[in-house]
Amino acid sequence: MREGLIPTVLGTAVTASGAAMRGKYPMAAAAVVGFGLAHVVLGAIDLVEHRKQRMF
């Protein structure tokens, strides 16, 4: 499995769940969305850094 894929996928799920709860808990939703987006960005950085390495 490519390095960075797990944080990117989990960050996407956390971002979506934060967006889903923005109506009832707007401040908590903003924190959860921010946390999820940070994971998406860090996972994407890992994916870009290691894209030339082969998977064996």
C-alpha positions in Angstrom: 0.0 0.0 0.0 1.3 3.4 -0.9 2.6 5.5 1.9 0.2 8.4 2.7 -2.9 6.7 1.3 -4.3 5.8 4.7 -4.1 9.4 6.2 -5.6 10.8 3.0 -8.5 8.4 3.1 -9.1 8.8 6.8 -8.8 12.6 6.5 -11.4 12.6 3.8 -13.8 10.6 6.0 -13.2 12.9 9.0 -13.7 16.0 6.8 -17.0 14.6 5.5 -18.2 13.7 9.0 -17.3 17.2 10.2 -19.2 18.7 7.3 -22.3 16.6 8.2 -22.4 17.9 11.7 -22.1 21.6 10.9 -25.8 22.3 11.4 -26.0 21.2 15.0 -22.5 21.9 16.3 -20.9 24.5 14.1 -17.8 25.1 16.3 -17.0 21.4 16.8 -17.7 20.8 13.1 -15.1 23.5 12.1 -12.5 21.8 14.3 -13.2 18.3 12.9 -13.1 19.6 9.3 -9.8 21.4 10.0 -8.4 18.2 11.6 -9.5 16.1 8.6 -8.2 18.6 6.0 -4.8 18.6 7.8 -4.7 14.8 7.4 -5.6 15.1 3.7 -2.8 17.6 3.1 -0.2 15.6 5.0 -1.2 12.4 3.3 -1.1 14.0 -0.1 2.4 15.3 0.7 3.5 11.8 1.5 1.9 10.5 -1.7 3.7 13.1 -3.8 7.1 12.5 -2.1 7.0 8.8 -2.6 5.4 8.5 -6.0 8.6 7.5 -7.7 9.3 4.6 -5.4 8.1 1.2 -6.6 5.7 -1.0 -4.7 6.9 -4.5 -4.1 
